Amino acid sequence: MKKVYLAGQPNKYESNWKKAFRGIEGFDFYDPEIDSDQTSSVTFFPQDLQAIEDADILVANPGIAPAEATWIEIGYFLKKDTTKPGETSKNLIMVWKDEREPKWSIEFVKKAGKIVNTVEEAVIELQNLA
C-alpha cells in the first residue's frame, strides 16, 4: 500500500478537498489536520516532516491563500524523492488554480512535479500512480 501525504489548504479555507481522496483503494493517506497534533509547531512540524519522509506520494493543494507550510512540505518531499537538483518528481501532484498569482511562478513550479487544475484531476493522477 502506497503512503500519500495530503499537503495544503486546511478544510476551513477550501471545503474539505482532502475528502475526495478518502476511500481510494491501494493508498494509505496522511492528513496533517487529522493525523498530527496541530496545537503548536513544536508538535506538528516534526510529526508532519516524518510523515513526508515516510510518504511515497505527495498531493499538494496550496490554494489561493498564502501557503508557506505547503511549500516547505513540497520542497522537503521533492528533495527526498529526487536524486539531483532540477529533477522532476513523478510522485508529486500539485493542484494549481488558474487564478493563483504570480502567473510567472507556474513555469518554476512545473519543474517540480505534475501540475493539475482541480482536485478531481489530482485524484485521477493519483490513481494513475497505483
Secondary structure, 3 states (H helix, E strand, C coil): CEEEEEEECCCCCCCCHHHHHCCCCCEEEECHHHHCCCCCHHHHHHHHHHHHHHCCEEEEECCCCCCHHHHHHHHHHHHHHCCCCCCCCCCEEEECCCCCCCCCHHHHHCCCCEEECCHHHHHHHHHHCC
